[in-house]
Amino acid sequence: MQSLMLATDLSSAAEPALRRAAALARKYHCPWFILHVVEDETPQAGQQSAGHLERRMEMLARLAGRAPEIWIEHGDVVDQVMACARWAEVDLLVLGAGSLGGYLRDLPCEMLVVPHARNAKAA
């Protein structure tokens, strides 16, 4: 695997997907990207999201063995996820369960949907 991207809504339910993406980046020694799409066009919304991820950067780098590149985009979530996956030419898109999986068509890479924590215990 050359690279991977995590698309996240930054909720606590997305934490298992974040941890899985970090573990895969470590396992494959590959660059990884975290994408958060803000549908609110105000600059403050994007700044809050970036700040949230920046505060977690040390932990993310420790989990993955390298820091992720963080992308905060504005607009339609599906459009932005598709555009970023194509632009970055990632090999794998990691998502949390119940998110965009059913809406992404013609994705240019493989997709891994990670169950929420309470569902993961039953698996």
C-alpha positions in Angstrom: 0.0 0.0 0.0 1.4 3.4 -1.0 -1.0 5.7 0.9 -4.3 5.8 2.7 -6.9 8.4 3.6 -9.3 8.5 6.6 -12.5 10.5 6.0 -13.9 11.4 9.4 -16.6 13.5 10.9 -14.5 13.8 14.1 -17.2 12.3 16.3 -16.4 9.8 19.0 -18.0 7.1 16.9 -15.3 7.7 14.3 -12.5 6.8 16.7 -12.2 3.1 15.8 -11.8 4.1 12.1 -9.1 6.6 13.1 -7.2 4.0 15.1 -7.5 1.4 12.3 -6.2 3.9 9.7 -3.2 4.7 12.0 -2.5 1.0 12.5 -2.5 0.4 8.8 -0.2 3.4 8.1 2.2 1.9 10.7 1.9 -1.6 9.3 2.5 -0.5 5.7 4.9 2.4 6.5 2.9 4.6 4.2 1.8 8.2 4.2 -1.7 8.8 5.5 -4.1 11.7 5.2 -7.0 12.7 7.4 -9.9 14.4 5.6 -12.6 16.3 7.3 -15.3 18.0 5.2 -17.0 21.0 6.7 -20.4 21.7 5.2 -20.6 25.0 7.0 -18.8 27.6 4.8 -17.7 29.8 7.8 -13.9 30.0 8.4 -14.5 29.3 12.1 -15.9 25.9 11.4 -12.8 24.8 9.5 -10.5 26.3 12.1 -12.2 24.4 14.9 -11.8 21.1 13.0 -8.2 21.8 12.2 -7.6 22.7 15.9 -9.2 19.5 17.1 -6.9 17.4 14.9 -3.8 19.5 15.6 -4.3 18.9 19.4 -4.3 15.1 18.7 -1.3 15.2 16.3 1.2 13.7 18.8 -1.1 10.8 19.6 -1.8 10.2 15.9 1.9 10.3 15.0 2.6 7.8 17.8 -0.1 5.4 16.7 0.9 5.5 13.0 4.7 5.9 13.3 4.3 9.1 11.4 2.1 12.2 11.5 -0.8 12.4 9.1 -1.3 15.2 6.6 -4.6 16.9 7.6 -7.0 18.2 5.0 -10.0 20.4 5.9 -12.2 20.9 2.9 -15.5 22.8 2.6 -18.5 21.7 0.6 -20.5 18.5 -0.1 -19.0 15.6 1.8 -19.3 13.0 -1.0 -17.9 15.3 -3.6 -15.0 16.3 -1.5 -14.1 12.7 -0.4 -14.2 11.6 -4.1 -12.2 14.5 -5.3 -9.5 14.1 -2.5 -9.2 10.4 -3.1 -8.7 10.9 -6.8 -6.3 13.8 -6.3 -4.1 12.1 -3.8 -4.3 8.7 -5.6 -4.7 6.9 -2.3 -4.9 3.1 -2.3 -7.3 2.9 0.6 -10.1 5.0 2.0 -11.0 4.3 5.6 -14.5 5.3 6.9 -16.4 4.7 10.1 -19.5 2.6 9.9 -22.7 4.3 9.0 -21.0 7.1 7.2 -20.5 7.6 3.4 -20.0 4.1 2.2 -23.3 3.7 0.4 -23.0 7.1 -1.3 -19.5 6.7 -2.8 -19.7 5.5 -6.4 -16.8 5.0 -8.8 -14.3 5.4 -5.9 -10.8 5.2 -7.4 -9.5 3.1 -4.5 -10.4 0.3 -2.1 -12.7 1.2 0.8 -12.6 -0.1 4.4 -15.6 0.5 6.6 -14.7 0.2 10.3 -17.5 -0.7 12.7 -18.3 1.5 15.7 -16.7 0.5 19.0 -19.8 -1.2 20.4 -20.3 -3.2 17.2 -16.7 -4.1 16.9 -16.9 -6.2 20.2 -19.6 -8.3 18.7 -17.6 -9.1 15.6 
